[in-house]
Amino acid sequence: MTLQKLKRPPKAHPKTRYRRGTAVQTRGRARMIEIIETATALFLEGGQPALTIRNVAQTLGLSPGNVTYYFKTREDLFRSMFDHFHYTY
């Protein structure tokens, strides 16, 4: 009689998060789009000086840390704004 190897279920892949332009989980993607659309509205109202991480966070009712979780700098947010609208419209 031979021993059979027990088949283990495959390990679940950890939920990974990728920045800028790659896959993000559904809830994260929705939050990212919300931040981008708010940043666009602020940019259209006040120009580039009005587009700060702090202003975007305050408008959404978030902490600045939540916004920097998705966009490290104002430049990243600015580029993502244009990327989003370039591919959406």
DRENNUZA-26288 format. One record per atom (N, C-alpha, C): residue number from 1; residue in three letters; atom name; x, y, z. Coordinates in Angstrom, 3 decimals, decimal comma. Layout:
// DRENNUZA-26288
NUM_ALA_CA_X_Y_Z;
...
***
This chain:
// DRENNUZA-26288
1_MET_N_0,846_-1,166_0,000;
1_MET_CA_0,000_0,000_0,000;
1_MET_C_0,899_1,239_0,000;
2_THR_N_0,587_2,173_-0,871;
2_THR_CA_1,384_3,386_-0,956;
2_THR_C_0,611_4,548_-0,356;
3_LEU_N_1,364_5,452_0,161;
3_LEU_CA_0,729_6,642_0,723;
3_LEU_C_0,514_7,658_-0,387;
4_GLN_N_-0,647_8,189_-0,418;
4_GLN_CA_-0,931_9,227_-1,408;
4_GLN_C_-0,689_10,579_-0,777;
5_LYS_N_-0,187_11,474_-1,586;
5_LYS_CA_-0,002_12,831_-1,088;
5_LYS_C_-1,355_13,501_-0,979;
6_LEU_N_-1,534_14,167_0,112;
6_LEU_CA_-2,774_14,914_0,270;
6_LEU_C_-2,719_16,165_-0,587;
7_LYS_N_-3,751_16,388_-1,325;
7_LYS_CA_-3,792_17,589_-2,151;
7_LYS_C_-4,311_18,740_-1,308;
8_ARG_N_-3,496_19,731_-1,217;
8_ARG_CA_-3,898_20,919_-0,472;
8_ARG_C_-4,572_21,890_-1,419;
9_PRO_N_-5,539_22,610_-0,914;
9_PRO_CA_-6,152_23,622_-1,783;
9_PRO_C_-5,124_24,703_-2,103;
10_PRO_N_-5,212_25,263_-3,291;
10_PRO_CA_-4,238_26,306_-3,636;
10_PRO_C_-4,361_27,486_-2,691;
11_LYS_N_-3,223_28,102_-2,424;
11_LYS_CA_-3,231_29,259_-1,539;
11_LYS_C_-3,945_30,417_-2,217;
12_ALA_N_-4,705_31,109_-1,438;
12_ALA_CA_-5,387_32,290_-1,977;
12_ALA_C_-4,353_33,377_-2,224;
13_HIS_N_-4,458_34,005_-3,347;
13_HIS_CA_-3,537_35,086_-3,642;
13_HIS_C_-3,850_36,276_-2,750;
14_PRO_N_-2,828_36,869_-2,193;
14_PRO_CA_-3,102_38,051_-1,362;
14_PRO_C_-3,665_39,162_-2,238;
15_LYS_N_-4,528_39,902_-1,659;
15_LYS_CA_-5,113_41,014_-2,410;
15_LYS_C_-4,045_42,073_-2,602;
16_THR_N_-3,633_42,219_-3,812;
16_THR_CA_-2,561_43,154_-4,093;
16_THR_C_-3,121_44,444_-4,647;
17_ARG_N_-2,372_45,462_-4,515;
17_ARG_CA_-2,777_46,781_-4,962;
17_ARG_C_-1,645_47,338_-5,794;
18_TYR_N_-1,973_47,827_-6,955;
18_TYR_CA_-0,982_48,416_-7,830;
18_TYR_C_-1,326_49,871_-8,040;
19_ARG_N_-0,332_50,681_-8,182;
19_ARG_CA_-0,550_52,110_-8,320;
19_ARG_C_-0,585_52,526_-9,778;
20_ARG_N_-1,204_53,657_-10,006;
20_ARG_CA_-1,238_54,375_-11,271;
20_ARG_C_-1,332_53,520_-12,511;
21_GLY_N_-2,509_53,408_-13,018;
21_GLY_CA_-2,709_52,832_-14,319;
21_GLY_C_-2,777_51,313_-14,370;
22_THR_N_-2,744_50,647_-13,238;
22_THR_CA_-2,860_49,197_-13,242;
22_THR_C_-4,037_48,795_-12,374;
23_ALA_N_-4,211_47,520_-12,217;
23_ALA_CA_-5,398_47,007_-11,536;
23_ALA_C_-5,425_47,381_-10,056;
24_VAL_N_-6,556_47,792_-9,609;
24_VAL_CA_-6,813_48,083_-8,203;
24_VAL_C_-8,130_47,405_-7,873;
25_GLN_N_-8,304_47,002_-6,672;
25_GLN_CA_-9,555_46,361_-6,300;
25_GLN_C_-10,727_47,293_-6,535;
26_THR_N_-11,910_46,721_-6,645;
26_THR_CA_-13,093_47,480_-7,035;
26_THR_C_-13,364_48,661_-6,120;
27_ARG_N_-13,331_48,449_-4,831;
27_ARG_CA_-13,607_49,542_-3,902;
27_ARG_C_-12,539_50,623_-4,001;
28_GLY_N_-11,296_50,204_-4,148;
28_GLY_CA_-10,200_51,154_-4,298;
28_GLY_C_-10,298_51,927_-5,593;
29_ARG_N_-10,725_51,247_-6,655;
29_ARG_CA_-10,890_51,905_-7,948;
29_ARG_C_-11,981_52,976_-7,860;
30_ALA_N_-13,069_52,687_-7,182;
30_ALA_CA_-14,147_53,665_-7,032;
30_ALA_C_-13,668_54,880_-6,247;
31_ARG_N_-12,901_54,650_-5,190;
31_ARG_CA_-12,374_55,766_-4,392;
31_ARG_C_-11,398_56,592_-5,217;
32_MET_N_-10,569_55,914_-6,015;
32_MET_CA_-9,602_56,615_-6,844;
32_MET_C_-10,309_57,505_-7,874;
33_ILE_N_-11,355_56,995_-8,489;
33_ILE_CA_-12,106_57,782_-9,465;
33_ILE_C_-12,786_58,960_-8,792;
34_GLU_N_-13,303_58,748_-7,589;
34_GLU_CA_-13,926_59,836_-6,830;
34_GLU_C_-12,906_60,945_-6,539;
35_ILE_N_-11,703_60,561_-6,166;
35_ILE_CA_-10,652_61,544_-5,900;
35_ILE_C_-10,279_62,289_-7,175;
36_ILE_N_-10,152_61,560_-8,273;
36_ILE_CA_-9,787_62,192_-9,545;
36_ILE_C_-10,862_63,173_-9,997;
37_GLU_N_-12,124_62,798_-9,884;
37_GLU_CA_-13,204_63,697_-10,317;
37_GLU_C_-13,300_64,935_-9,427;
38_THR_N_-13,069_64,772_-8,143;
38_THR_CA_-13,062_65,925_-7,245;
38_THR_C_-11,887_66,837_-7,554;
39_ALA_N_-10,728_66,247_-7,815;
39_ALA_CA_-9,551_67,043_-8,162;
39_ALA_C_-9,774_67,808_-9,460;
40_THR_N_-10,451_67,195_-10,405;
40_THR_CA_-10,756_67,869_-11,667;
40_THR_C_-11,674_69,054_-11,444;
41_ALA_N_-12,687_68,879_-10,606;
41_ALA_CA_-13,601_69,988_-10,304;
41_ALA_C_-12,856_71,140_-9,635;
42_LEU_N_-11,963_70,825_-8,690;
42_LEU_CA_-11,182_71,867_-8,028;
42_LEU_C_-10,241_72,560_-9,012;
43_PHE_N_-9,668_71,785_-9,925;
43_PHE_CA_-8,769_72,352_-10,925;
43_PHE_C_-9,525_73,302_-11,862;
44_LEU_N_-10,725_72,917_-12,255;
44_LEU_CA_-11,509_73,769_-13,152;
44_LEU_C_-11,981_75,048_-12,465;
45_GLU_N_-12,239_74,971_-11,161;
45_GLU_CA_-12,684_76,157_-10,417;
45_GLU_C_-11,548_77,118_-10,120;
46_GLY_N_-10,416_76,593_-9,654;
46_GLY_CA_-9,363_77,484_-9,166;
46_GLY_C_-8,021_77,359_-9,833;
47_GLY_N_-7,904_76,509_-10,834;
47_GLY_CA_-6,618_76,340_-11,490;
47_GLY_C_-5,687_75,445_-10,689;
48_GLN_N_-4,434_75,425_-11,104;
48_GLN_CA_-3,470_74,539_-10,472;
48_GLN_C_-3,179_74,876_-9,009;
49_PRO_N_-3,186_76,163_-8,594;
49_PRO_CA_-2,943_76,432_-7,163;
49_PRO_C_-4,013_75,836_-6,238;
50_ALA_N_-5,231_75,648_-6,744;
50_ALA_CA_-6,297_75,082_-5,919;
50_ALA_C_-6,198_73,567_-5,801;
51_LEU_N_-5,379_72,963_-6,633;
51_LEU_CA_-5,251_71,509_-6,640;
51_LEU_C_-4,148_71,081_-5,681;
52_THR_N_-4,528_70,881_-4,440;
52_THR_CA_-3,598_70,359_-3,439;
52_THR_C_-4,214_69,118_-2,821;
53_ILE_N_-3,376_68,284_-2,278;
53_ILE_CA_-3,852_67,066_-1,615;
53_ILE_C_-4,801_67,432_-0,481;
54_ARG_N_-4,438_68,473_0,242;
54_ARG_CA_-5,250_68,897_1,387;
54_ARG_C_-6,637_69,392_0,955;
55_ASN_N_-6,705_70,178_-0,140;
55_ASN_CA_-7,997_70,664_-0,623;
55_ASN_C_-8,883_69,531_-1,119;
56_VAL_N_-8,283_68,589_-1,818;
56_VAL_CA_-9,056_67,445_-2,315;
56_VAL_C_-9,598_66,634_-1,144;
57_ALA_N_-8,749_66,381_-0,159;
57_ALA_CA_-9,173_65,608_1,011;
57_ALA_C_-10,267_66,331_1,782;
58_GLN_N_-10,130_67,625_1,941;
58_GLN_CA_-11,118_68,403_2,682;
58_GLN_C_-12,463_68,408_1,956;
59_THR_N_-12,436_68,510_0,639;
59_THR_CA_-13,674_68,502_-0,141;
59_THR_C_-14,388_67,161_-0,031;
60_LEU_N_-13,633_66,078_-0,003;
60_LEU_CA_-14,231_64,744_0,098;
60_LEU_C_-14,544_64,332_1,528;
61_GLY_N_-14,038_65,077_2,489;
61_GLY_CA_-14,246_64,704_3,885;
61_GLY_C_-13,307_63,585_4,330;
62_LEU_N_-12,149_63,501_3,702;
62_LEU_CA_-11,150_62,497_4,044;
62_LEU_C_-9,948_63,162_4,694;
63_SER_N_-9,069_62,341_5,215;
63_SER_CA_-7,807_62,887_5,712;
63_SER_C_-6,827_62,935_4,533;
64_PRO_N_-5,853_63,836_4,587;
64_PRO_CA_-4,861_63,888_3,500;
64_PRO_C_-4,108_62,567_3,323;
65_GLY_N_-3,979_61,805_4,385;
65_GLY_CA_-3,315_60,503_4,287;
65_GLY_C_-4,068_59,526_3,400;
66_ASN_N_-5,409_59,600_3,418;
66_ASN_CA_-6,199_58,733_2,555;
66_ASN_C_-5,969_59,056_1,085;
67_VAL_N_-5,816_60,327_0,771;
67_VAL_CA_-5,581_60,717_-0,621;
67_VAL_C_-4,167_60,315_-1,036;
68_THR_N_-3,193_60,504_-0,153;
68_THR_CA_-1,818_60,141_-0,507;
68_THR_C_-1,620_58,631_-0,557;
69_TYR_N_-2,544_57,873_-0,040;
69_TYR_CA_-2,496_56,414_-0,192;
69_TYR_C_-2,610_56,047_-1,676;
70_TYR_N_-3,431_56,779_-2,405;
70_TYR_CA_-3,627_56,522_-3,834;
70_TYR_C_-2,682_57,337_-4,713;
71_PHE_N_-2,378_58,558_-4,313;
71_PHE_CA_-1,539_59,450_-5,111;
71_PHE_C_-0,483_60,053_-4,189;
72_LYS_N_0,764_59,689_-4,406;
72_LYS_CA_1,835_60,122_-3,503;
72_LYS_C_2,089_61,624_-3,546;
73_THR_N_1,993_62,211_-4,726;
73_THR_CA_2,264_63,634_-4,859;
73_THR_C_1,154_64,296_-5,659;
74_ARG_N_1,187_65,597_-5,657;
74_ARG_CA_0,217_66,362_-6,441;
74_ARG_C_0,425_66,109_-7,932;
75_GLU_N_1,653_65,902_-8,333;
75_GLU_CA_1,944_65,599_-9,740;
75_GLU_C_1,309_64,278_-10,169;
76_ASP_N_1,376_63,269_-9,300;
76_ASP_CA_0,731_61,995_-9,612;
76_ASP_C_-0,775_62,166_-9,794;
77_LEU_N_-1,361_62,945_-8,917;
77_LEU_CA_-2,799_63,213_-9,011;
77_LEU_C_-3,120_63,957_-10,300;
78_PHE_N_-2,311_64,932_-10,634;
78_PHE_CA_-2,518_65,734_-11,839;
78_PHE_C_-2,405_64,862_-13,096;
79_ARG_N_-1,388_64,011_-13,143;
79_ARG_CA_-1,215_63,118_-14,298;
79_ARG_C_-2,354_62,112_-14,395;
80_SER_N_-2,756_61,580_-13,263;
80_SER_CA_-3,844_60,608_-13,259;
80_SER_C_-5,153_61,237_-13,702;
81_MET_N_-5,335_62,512_-13,380;
81_MET_CA_-6,527_63,238_-13,836;
81_MET_C_-6,602_63,223_-15,358;
82_PHE_N_-5,506_63,587_-15,997;
82_PHE_CA_-5,491_63,642_-17,455;
82_PHE_C_-5,561_62,248_-18,067;
83_ASP_N_-4,891_61,280_-17,463;
83_ASP_CA_-4,972_59,904_-17,959;
83_ASP_C_-6,405_59,385_-17,891;
84_HIS_N_-7,072_59,642_-16,769;
84_HIS_CA_-8,437_59,170_-16,572;
84_HIS_C_-9,373_59,743_-17,636;
85_PHE_N_-9,297_61,032_-17,845;
85_PHE_CA_-10,212_61,646_-18,811;
85_PHE_C_-9,798_61,370_-20,254;
86_HIS_N_-8,526_61,111_-20,478;
86_HIS_CA_-8,096_60,755_-21,826;
86_HIS_C_-8,673_59,384_-22,214;
87_TYR_N_-8,646_58,422_-21,300;
87_TYR_CA_-9,134_57,086_-21,603;
87_TYR_C_-10,636_56,942_-21,426;
88_THR_N_-11,253_57,831_-20,663;
88_THR_CA_-12,692_57,738_-20,434;
88_THR_C_-13,489_58,411_-21,546;
89_TYR_N_-13,019_59,545_-22,025;
89_TYR_CA_-13,815_60,302_-23,005;
89_TYR_C_-13,160_60,354_-24,346;
***
